[in-house]
Amino acid sequence: MHWPHFISAFWKRSRREEAFGERESHDLHAPHLVLGRRGEALAAEYLAQAGFALVASNFKLPVGRNSRGAIVQAEIDIVAYEGATLCFVEVKTRVSDWFAAPEANVDLRKQRQITRAARTYRRLFGLTSAPHRYDVVSVILPAVSDMDGAPTPLPRLALLRNFWTDEKFRKRRWGA
């Protein structure tokens, strides 16, 4: 195997796919991405029925650079208003909660990333003094079984308001 040829062929293929959008169409068929998109659509519908005013979904923006200097993109699943409060909502979808609840995957790293994205979002739209919070919508979409006559299990959604706060990520000033 000739590595230089292999690497350049891969690079050319991936650049071509990016230019013509071929790569994205393949990625949309990955089962976990399809599950996530279904969960986000259900969560948006659930929030709208609960009285939230939806503003944006899948909002991507750069939030800084990593240790190698590459730009880090963050995505906010849903941005909505509940009354006067701006809500940044992370949606976690799973087929089952047998191993762990979906919200268990909103770990400290993910919280930090969403907090940075929300800070940038608020700065971008001049909402720095607006009240805001971070919510999580937990979605459990049971797999449809192939058994005849069995009822299709209904999805379970739960809204976890104020799942975390900014205080956890504020820089501490030592001394004074």
N, C-alpha and C positions, 0 to 999 in steps of 0.2 A: 504494500500500500504506500503510495506516495503522499505524504502529509501535505506538502505545499499545494498539490493539485486538489486534494480533498478539501482543504480549507478554502481555497479560492472558489471552488465549485459551490461550496456551501454558502460563501459570502455572496456570490453572484445570484444564486437562487433566492436567498433571503431578501436581497435588495430588490430583485424583480418582483417577488411576491408583495413586498411592502409597497412598491410603486403602483401595482395594479390591484392591491387589496385582496390578493388571493389568500394570503396567510390568515387574515381575520375570518374569512368564511370557513376555513378549516377549524379554527379555534372555537367557533360558536357551536360546533357539534360535540365538543367534549362534554361528557355527561355532567361533570361537576359545574361547568359554566351554565349549562341549560338549567340545572337545578337551581343555581343561584339567581338566574334571571327570572325564573318562575316565582321564586320566593320574594324577590324584590317587587315584582308586579302585584303579588298578593298583599305584601306589606303596604304598598302605596294605596291600594284599594281600601285596606283596613284602616289606615290613617285618615284617609278622606272621609270614610264613614264615621270615624271618631271625632270629626270636626276640625281636623288639621287642614290648613291651606298649603297645598304642595307648591313649592317654588322651583325646585330642580331635582334631577335624579342623575346619578352617576357623574357627578361634577368632579372633573379631574383638574388638578393644578399643581405646578411645581412648588415644593416646600423647602428646598435646599439641596445640598449636595452630600453624598456619602463620603466615606473615608478615602475612596479612590478618586473623588472629584466628579463622579457621574451625577447627573441631575436626578433627584428623587421625586417621583410623581406620587401624589396621594389622591385618593378618590373618596368622596363623601357619597354614600349610597343615596340618601334622601335628605334634602333640605326643605324644611316646612315650618310654618308658623302655627303655634297653638295659642290663640289670642295674640298677645303682644310679644310672646316669647319665641325667639328663633331657635328651632330645634335641629340639631345635626344628628341624623339617625343612621346607625349602622345596622344592616340587616344580616342576620346569620341564619342560613337555611341548612337543615340536615334531614336525612331520611328517617332517622330514629334518634331518640335521646337515651338509648340503652347504655352507651358508653359514657357520655357526658352531655349536659345541656348545651344547646348551640351557643348561648351567651358565654360559656366558659372559654370559647375561642377568641373573645375580645380581650386579649391579654394586654399587658402594659405597653408592649411595643405598638400594637394596633391603636390603643388609646392615645399614645403620644403622637402617632402619625395623624390621626383624625383631628386631634387638638391643634396641631400645627397647621393642618389644612383649613380648619375652621377659623383660626386666627387670621390666616391669609385671606380667606373669603370675606371675613368681616372688615378687614382693612381695605380690600379691593372695592367693596360696595359702600364704604363709609358707615359701617354698623358697629364700630368699636365700643360704643357706649350702650348698645341695645342689649337687653337681657337675653341670655342664651343658655342652652343646656345640651347635654349629650344623652341621647336615648339609644336603646337597642331594641330592635324587634326580633324576637326569636320565632322562627318558623320551622315547624316540623311537618314535612310533606311525606307521609308514608308511601312506600312504593306500592304501585298498583299490582295486585296479585293476578295471576292468570287463572285462578280458580273460577269455575262457572258458578253463577248464582251468589257469590260472595259480595256483600256490599262494599263499595269503594270507600276506603277510610277517608275521613275528612281531615283537611290540614288543621293544625293547631297553631295559633298565633298568640303571642304575648308581648305586650308593650312594657318595657322596663324603663320608666322615666328616670331621668337624672342618674344614669348608671355610673357616671364618674364626673368629677369636677376639674376645673382648671388648677385648683390649689395644689394638686399632686405634682404638677409640672412647672410651677412657678420657680424661678431661680431664687435661691436663698442668698441673702446678704449676710455675711459673717462680720462680726464686730459691731459696729455702730448700731 
